[in-house]
Amino acid sequence: MSRQAERNVRRQAPAPKVAAEPRRARVPWRARLAAWRDQHLYSFFSSLGRLAARPWANALTVLVLGFALALPLMFYLLFDNARDLAGGLREAREVTVFLQPAIDGKGAVALAAELRARADVADVLIRTPEEGLAEFRQLSGFGEALDALHANPLPTVLVVTPGAQSDLDAPPLLADLKADRRVDLVQYDATWRRKLSDILHFGERIVAVIAALLALATLLVIGNTVRMDIQARTAEISVMQLIGASDGFVRRPFLYAGFWYGLFGGICALAIVIAMELALVAPAQRVIESYGGRFALHGVGVLVALAVIGASALLGWLGAFVATARHLAAGQPQA
């Protein structure tokens, strides 16, 4: 047979069949969901068991985290109480007008009627000398000394509330009241009110900066603790990677360990702050009452407590994620 004939035969011959790869069985989504749930439950409880296996070392770590998280929480409570205490002072818009001693009740009523007729005045309240003396007697505690007075030295006072559209820093009403001959003194602490607002705003910034720094410290502490745990289990992790474990499977127990560290650290911080609150709130309340204050201190609320626990658990998870990501970034071990 010639070469041309052989070539024709080869072209007409059917190509050899390649054995088809066996098709993989498709796993139902319910089975995959059940496997995912079982893996998370195992990592959830096994990580807690590993923490319980070293109670003293982990307790010291939790205490460090608790004190680090308690500091910004205490600063927040102090700032929140100070803000509530000063809230009424900052929002007060009244102008206190002390009338001349020669102005009697009829003159005070007439001036109040003139002020109510102004468009920039919302309301006018008249306080008679008798009402002022009774209030002073109640708040000052000098009742016996006041009984020795032959006459009431207090003048009639008008409490003027400017309109909502008026300038709170320097309402035009002030100049008219100061120029009135019936007025002895006008009290309107707008400058002090602005200073108080600036101080509170500065305190808010300080609390935010301290919270951010201590949150970063918490993140680093948990990350370093998880990193040491990873180094102690390097051989175990290498074996799991050699038999085909995914990065998620390797990372999952350490993420839950960081979660537990953050959760217990947040609970410890709440316990520290509540203990300090119980020790200090009664003496602080007595000091406030001794100065005639009617302000009630408040402690950690339910929403704040839940936010602290959730934020601390999230910080623990993030710290563990960073530590495991650095280890997994090194790649698979060599066989």
NORPE-V677924 format. One record per pair of residues at least 12 apart in sequence whose C-alpha atoms are under 8 Angstrom apart, sorted by sequence separation. I is the first residue (numbers start at 1). J is the second residue. D is the distance in Angstrom with one decimal. If there is no record, write none. Layout:
<<I | J | D> <I | J | D>>
This chain:
<<112 | 124 | 6.2> <174 | 186 | 7.6> <285 | 297 | 7.0> <112 | 125 | 7.8> <237 | 250 | 6.8> <112 | 126 | 7.5> <281 | 297 | 7.1> <109 | 126 | 7.7> <108 | 126 | 7.5> <133 | 152 | 7.4> <170 | 190 | 7.4> <133 | 154 | 6.9> <169 | 190 | 5.4> <130 | 152 | 7.5> <132 | 154 | 7.0> <168 | 190 | 7.3> <169 | 191 | 7.4> <277 | 299 | 6.8> <105 | 128 | 7.6> <129 | 152 | 6.9> <129 | 153 | 7.9> <230 | 254 | 7.9> <129 | 154 | 5.2> <274 | 299 | 7.7> <129 | 155 | 5.4> <274 | 300 | 7.3> <128 | 155 | 7.4> <129 | 156 | 5.2> <128 | 156 | 4.9> <129 | 157 | 7.6> <226 | 254 | 6.6> <127 | 156 | 6.0> <128 | 157 | 6.5> <126 | 156 | 7.4> <127 | 157 | 5.1> <126 | 157 | 6.1> <127 | 158 | 6.2> <226 | 257 | 7.5> <126 | 158 | 4.8> <127 | 159 | 7.7> <226 | 258 | 6.8> <125 | 158 | 5.6> <126 | 159 | 6.5> <124 | 158 | 6.6> <125 | 159 | 5.0> <124 | 159 | 5.6> <125 | 160 | 6.5> <223 | 258 | 7.7> <270 | 305 | 7.0> <124 | 160 | 4.5> <222 | 258 | 6.3> <123 | 160 | 6.0> <124 | 161 | 6.3> <122 | 160 | 7.7> <123 | 161 | 5.2> <270 | 308 | 7.9> <121 | 160 | 7.1> <122 | 161 | 5.5> <123 | 162 | 7.2> <222 | 261 | 6.9> <121 | 161 | 6.0> <122 | 162 | 5.4> <222 | 262 | 7.6> <121 | 162 | 4.5> <122 | 163 | 4.6> <120 | 162 | 5.8> <121 | 163 | 4.8> <122 | 164 | 7.6> <266 | 308 | 6.1> <267 | 309 | 6.4> <120 | 163 | 4.8> <266 | 309 | 4.8> <119 | 163 | 7.5> <120 | 164 | 8.0> <120 | 165 | 7.4> <112 | 158 | 7.3> <120 | 166 | 6.3> <263 | 309 | 5.9> <266 | 312 | 5.3> <262 | 309 | 7.8> <263 | 310 | 7.4> <265 | 312 | 6.9> <266 | 313 | 7.3> <108 | 156 | 7.1> <263 | 312 | 5.9> <108 | 158 | 7.8> <262 | 312 | 4.7> <263 | 313 | 4.5> <105 | 156 | 7.6> <262 | 313 | 4.2> <104 | 156 | 7.6> <261 | 313 | 7.3> <262 | 314 | 7.0> <101 | 154 | 8.0> <103 | 156 | 7.6> <120 | 173 | 7.4> <260 | 313 | 7.0> <262 | 315 | 6.3> <263 | 316 | 7.5> <101 | 155 | 5.4> <259 | 313 | 5.0> <262 | 316 | 4.3> <100 | 155 | 6.8> <101 | 156 | 7.5> <258 | 313 | 7.7> <259 | 314 | 6.8> <261 | 316 | 6.0> <262 | 317 | 7.4> <99 | 155 | 6.2> <100 | 156 | 7.8> <259 | 315 | 7.8> <260 | 316 | 7.3> <98 | 155 | 6.6> <99 | 156 | 5.7> <259 | 316 | 4.8> <98 | 156 | 6.3> <99 | 157 | 6.1> <258 | 316 | 4.4> <259 | 317 | 4.8> <98 | 157 | 4.7> <99 | 158 | 7.7> <258 | 317 | 5.0> <97 | 157 | 5.6> <98 | 158 | 6.6> <257 | 317 | 8.0> <258 | 318 | 7.7> <96 | 157 | 6.9> <97 | 158 | 5.0> <255 | 316 | 7.9> <256 | 317 | 7.0> <258 | 319 | 6.7> <259 | 320 | 7.9> <96 | 158 | 6.0> <97 | 159 | 6.3> <255 | 317 | 5.5> <258 | 320 | 5.0> <96 | 159 | 4.8> <97 | 160 | 7.4> <255 | 318 | 8.0> <257 | 320 | 7.5> <95 | 159 | 5.8> <96 | 160 | 6.4> <94 | 159 | 6.2> <95 | 160 | 5.0> <255 | 320 | 5.2> <94 | 160 | 5.4> <95 | 161 | 6.3> <254 | 320 | 6.1> <255 | 321 | 6.1> <94 | 161 | 4.5> <95 | 162 | 7.6> <254 | 321 | 7.8> <93 | 161 | 6.1> <94 | 162 | 6.7> <93 | 162 | 6.7> <251 | 321 | 7.6> <254 | 324 | 7.3> <251 | 324 | 6.1> <93 | 168 | 6.9> <103 | 182 | 6.9> <97 | 177 | 7.8> <247 | 328 | 7.0> <100 | 182 | 5.7> <99 | 182 | 5.9> <100 | 183 | 5.6> <99 | 183 | 4.4> <100 | 184 | 5.0> <98 | 183 | 6.1> <99 | 184 | 5.0> <97 | 183 | 6.8> <98 | 184 | 5.5> <99 | 185 | 6.9> <97 | 184 | 7.7> <98 | 185 | 5.0> <97 | 185 | 6.0> <98 | 186 | 6.3> <97 | 186 | 4.7> <96 | 186 | 5.9> <97 | 187 | 6.4> <242 | 332 | 7.7> <95 | 186 | 7.0> <96 | 187 | 5.1> <241 | 332 | 6.5> <242 | 333 | 7.1> <95 | 187 | 6.1> <96 | 188 | 6.7> <241 | 333 | 7.2> <95 | 188 | 5.3> <223 | 316 | 7.7> <226 | 319 | 8.0> <227 | 320 | 7.8> <242 | 335 | 7.2> <94 | 188 | 7.4> <222 | 316 | 5.9> <226 | 320 | 5.9> <230 | 324 | 7.6> <238 | 332 | 7.7> <238 | 333 | 6.1> <219 | 315 | 5.6> <223 | 319 | 4.3> <227 | 323 | 5.5> <218 | 315 | 7.1> <219 | 316 | 6.4> <222 | 319 | 5.5> <223 | 320 | 5.2> <226 | 323 | 6.5> <227 | 324 | 7.2> <218 | 316 | 7.7> <221 | 319 | 7.9> <222 | 320 | 6.7> <223 | 321 | 7.9> <226 | 324 | 7.9> <219 | 318 | 7.1> <220 | 319 | 6.5> <223 | 322 | 6.8> <224 | 323 | 7.2> <215 | 315 | 7.4> <219 | 319 | 4.9> <223 | 323 | 5.4> <90 | 193 | 5.6> <89 | 193 | 7.2> <90 | 194 | 7.9> <90 | 196 | 7.3> <90 | 197 | 7.0> <86 | 196 | 7.9> <83 | 200 | 6.8> <79 | 200 | 7.8> <79 | 203 | 6.9> <79 | 204 | 7.1> <79 | 207 | 7.8> <76 | 207 | 6.3> <75 | 207 | 6.2> <72 | 207 | 6.6> <72 | 210 | 6.2> <73 | 211 | 7.9> <72 | 211 | 4.9> <71 | 211 | 8.0> <72 | 214 | 7.3> <69 | 214 | 6.7> <68 | 214 | 5.9> <69 | 215 | 7.2> <68 | 215 | 7.8> <68 | 217 | 7.6> <69 | 218 | 7.5> <68 | 218 | 6.8> <140 | 292 | 7.6> <65 | 218 | 6.1> <139 | 292 | 6.0> <65 | 221 | 7.7> <69 | 265 | 7.4> <65 | 262 | 7.6> <69 | 266 | 6.7> <66 | 264 | 7.9> <62 | 261 | 6.4> <66 | 265 | 4.5> <70 | 269 | 4.5> <74 | 273 | 6.5> <61 | 261 | 7.9> <62 | 262 | 8.0> <65 | 265 | 4.9> <66 | 266 | 6.0> <69 | 269 | 5.6> <70 | 270 | 6.8> <73 | 273 | 7.4> <64 | 265 | 7.8> <65 | 266 | 7.6> <66 | 267 | 7.4> <67 | 268 | 7.8> <68 | 269 | 7.8> <62 | 264 | 6.3> <63 | 265 | 6.7> <66 | 268 | 4.8> <67 | 269 | 6.0> <70 | 272 | 6.7> <62 | 265 | 4.9> <65 | 268 | 7.9> <66 | 269 | 4.1> <70 | 273 | 6.2> <65 | 269 | 7.6> <66 | 270 | 7.9> <63 | 268 | 6.8> <67 | 272 | 7.6> <47 | 253 | 5.7> <51 | 257 | 7.6> <62 | 268 | 7.2> <66 | 272 | 7.6> <46 | 253 | 7.5> <47 | 254 | 7.2> <48 | 256 | 8.0> <43 | 252 | 6.5> <44 | 253 | 7.0> <47 | 256 | 6.2> <48 | 257 | 6.8> <43 | 253 | 4.8> <47 | 257 | 5.3> <85 | 295 | 6.7> <40 | 252 | 7.5> <44 | 256 | 5.9> <48 | 260 | 7.1> <43 | 256 | 6.9> <81 | 297 | 6.4> <81 | 298 | 6.9> <77 | 299 | 6.8> <77 | 300 | 7.3> <69 | 312 | 7.8>>
